[in-house]
Amino acid sequence: MPLVRAYLRFYEVSDDAARTEALCRALLGDPDREGVQLLARDASGTAVGFATVYWTWATTRLGRLAVMNDLFVDPAARGSGAADALIRACRDLARDHGAVALEWETAPDNRRAQKVYDRVGGQRSQWLSYELSTG
């Protein structure tokens, strides 16, 4: 939970403890259907990063899709290889789950993350993201 809260602060999102816990419990409760949160740990076993993969389908890919919706590494652990390891683990998990691809997004100004994604072989998509509030 501390890493999720740090991630929310990074994106300047207010933390609703009950909703954050509910999200994490849903992933823990049904990882085959909902998705999975992976942790990166340092040599002492301390959690220093996490990634969340959600399962969906992509008609244009004619198959299951894995969406890495979150990737966060504690600032003190950046440059340690934790992000690369998390992305590799997400890709392996996606493949094992039968997904045809692993997709993710990042903020246009998050240049550090973009360097990581380019380094691990990520390809920039042709698609633009849109959203529509339901509230």
N, C-alpha and C positions, 0 to 999 in steps of 0.2 A: 504493500500500500504506500510506503514512503516514496517509492519511485514513481508510482502512478500520480501521486500528488505533485511531485516535482515536475512531471511531464505536463500536468494541467497548468501549473504556474508558468512553465516555459511558454505555453501557448496562451497565457493570460485568460484562462478559463476558471471560473469560480468552482471550487470543490464542494460538491454536495456529498457528504460522507455516506449517506444511506444509498444514494444512487451509484456511487463509485463501488461500494461494497456489493451491491446487487449485480452490477456488471461482472465483477470478478467472480462472484459465486456462480453466475450462469455459465461462465466459461469452465469453471472447475466442475460443475455439475453435469455438463453434457458436451464434452470437447469434440466428440464426433459430429455433432449437429451444429453447435453454436460457434465453436472456435477454440483457440488455445492461446494461453499466455506463456511465453518462454522467458526464462531468466538467464542472464549472464552473471557469473560469479568470478571474483578475483581469486588469487592463490590462497587467500585465507578463508574463502567460502562466503564472503560478503556479497550480497546481490548488488551489482553495479549497473545493470541495465535490463531492459525487458523489450519484448516485441509481442504484439498481438496479431494473430492470424484469424480471420473470419472466413467461413465457407459460403460460397454462393455458386451461381451458375452463370455462364456467359453464352448466350445463344450464338453470337458471332464467332465463338471459338468452339462451338459444339461440344462443350464439356464443362466440368466443374472448374471453378476458379477459386484460388486462395487470394485473399486480400490482406496484405500486411498493413493494417490500419494504424498501428502504432509502432514506433521504434524510438527508444530513448536510452541514452547512456548518461549516467551521472557525469557532470562536467569534469570532476576529478579523474574519471576513468577514460575520458575521451583520448583517442590515440593509442589505446591499449590493445586494439584488435577486437574489442567486445562487440562493436557494431557489425564488423565483418562476420564474426562467428554467429551472431544472431541471425543475420541475413541468410547465411549458409544453412543454419538449422531450420529456418522458415522454409527455404526452398526444398530441403530434404523432406520436411514434414508435408509440404504441399504435394510433392511427388508421391510420397507414401500414401497420401489420402486420395490419390487419383486425380489431382488437379492438373490441368493442362498448362497452367501458368501461375506465377506469383506476381501480383500487381501491387503497387503502392503509390502514394502521392506525397508530396512535401510542399511546404510553402515556397513560393517563388523566390523569396529573399533568404531562404535557408541554404546558403551557398556551401557551408561546411557539409551538410547532409548530402547535397548534390555531388560533392567530390567523392564521398564514400560510395554513393550509388553508382557513379561512373566507374570507380575503381573496381567494384565487384562485378562489373559487366552488365549492370542494369541498362536498359534501353529506354530512352525517352519516348513516351507515347504520343500518338497523333491526336489523342482525345483531349478535350478541355473538360474540366469539371464544373458542374453546376449544382446548385442546391435550391431547395424550396422548403421553407419552414412549414411544419405541420401544426404549429401552435398559433 
